Amino acid sequence: MHLRIRHTRLPLLLALLGFTLPAGHCDTPADGAQKEFSGMSYLDNGTIRIGVDLDLGGAIGYLADSKQQISVVNNHDWGRQIQMSFYAFPVPFEPRGKKPTETWKGLGWNPIQSGDCFGNRAKVLAHTNDGKTMYTKCIPMQWPLNNEPGECTFETWITVEGATAHVRSRLNNARTDTKQYRARSQELPAVYTNGPWYRLTTYDGDQPFTNAPVRRVIEKGATTGIFPWTSYQATENWSALLDDEDWGLGIWHEGAQHTIAGFAGKPGKGGTKDGPTGYISPLHADILDHNIQYEYQYDLILGTLTEIRRYVYDHAPRPTPPTWEFESDRRHWTYVNATDAGWPINGELHVIPGAADPQLIGPPGFWKAEDAPTLYVRAATNSQTPHGEVFWRASGQPGFPSEQSVQFDLVADGEYHTYAVDMTQSPAWKGIIMRLRLDPVSKGMPGEWVKIQSIGFEEPAEE
């Protein structure tokens, strides 16, 4: 999401909303005092070479073929690199009354790995590199604020195998503001490439893992501008930015289907310090509790389009009807007009429904209705209106049409029951299903709750 043009940054949220931003006024990064950890640290297996910048929180600032040593990663400013970035409320975020820069106040709470808009760098707390695994821990900076470290730490672990770098990332939150805010889209991660890698390519059709033709989202000569990003559902969970020879960088994040990506500037030319840049970010919408430990993984793949897609095909599970078990996290489910008991998640979602139409929204997915005739909901409630309803979104639909729903009754005795919801009772349950919505009760009253252990198409074992 972090694109800065003339030292301005194009945030994901504002781009999605279509807001136009004024010219930024962030300072050019200035050289600071020497830190305990400084410079670049590399892993090189003879096929690929990857480097993290210890002056910028350990963000990935270099990725290249070991022999060619031409990095694909853009470092025009601190909003680029390949880095961690998170979003939460409030908007604007004004800790202790400190005001964000006017340009970026709409971002709210936004710690990023490299540094802030005013030229203050993130601080690396720990770094190790044994030649097989690089580990980095840093204190990120709040992008819109001047010298405001995040009340959190970022950790990354990087290994390499063949032409692929595997990255594990973790946010450790320790916010003094303990309010549970609603979910926001998270960049998982933000990836920026140099100008030669501009041909944005993915598979976003309804026949994943069948070698169906890919889609060229951007080709040479595509219109670009101040808002060059576009969004799509990558149904094979990968996207790539390629050069004129169809070679470049692919990113595969298993399970992250919703993607925002694009290219800014003149395509086809430019080095690591130049302005033209490609961008890819797999997304999930998530609640970031004040004390959450939030982790994700992804693979960076260097190669031809054929090699990138083959790697994904060799490693990715094939789409099947999903089951979400809430053992230790929310599994990317979010709420509308509802909250829960907060982090940590211990075997269940303890949902407190709001008075008006409480909803649980599942993450984007892909499965066939014919393979999923029965939805199992394992839940308990004390509600006075114990009537649940399941909605779904089919391929290409923007919302949850009212005619695409099935109702079911719950037992309001406070005990767990498994509810088998016959989805085939609706003639609209057909084709490709992309997302579920569960309205656990019709409305909430003071003191009421709904507890949910699992939602999915695999019957849970009774306890």
Secondary structure, 3 states (H helix, E strand, C coil): CCCCCCCCCCCHHHHHHCCCCCCCCCCCCCCCCCCCCCCEEEEECCCEEEEEECCCCCEEEEEEECCCCCCCECCCCCCCCEEEECCECCCCCCHHHCCCCHHHHHHCECEECCECCCCCECEEEEEEECCCEEEEEEECEECCCCCCECCEEEEEEEEEECCEEEEEEEEEECCCCCCCCCCEEEEEEEEEEECCCCEEEECCCCCCCCCCCCEECCCCCCCCCCCCEEEEECCCCEEEEECCCCEEEEEECCCCCEEEEEEECCCCCCCCCCCCEEEEEEEEEECCCCCCEEEEEEEEEEEEHHHHHHHHHHHCCCCCCCEEECCCCCCCCEEECEEECCCCCCCCEEEEECCCCCEEECCCCCEEHHHCCEEEEEEEECCCCCEEEEEEEECCCCCCCCCCEEEEECCCCCCCEEEEEEHHHCCCCCCEEEEEEEECCCCCCCCCCEEEEEEECCCCCCC
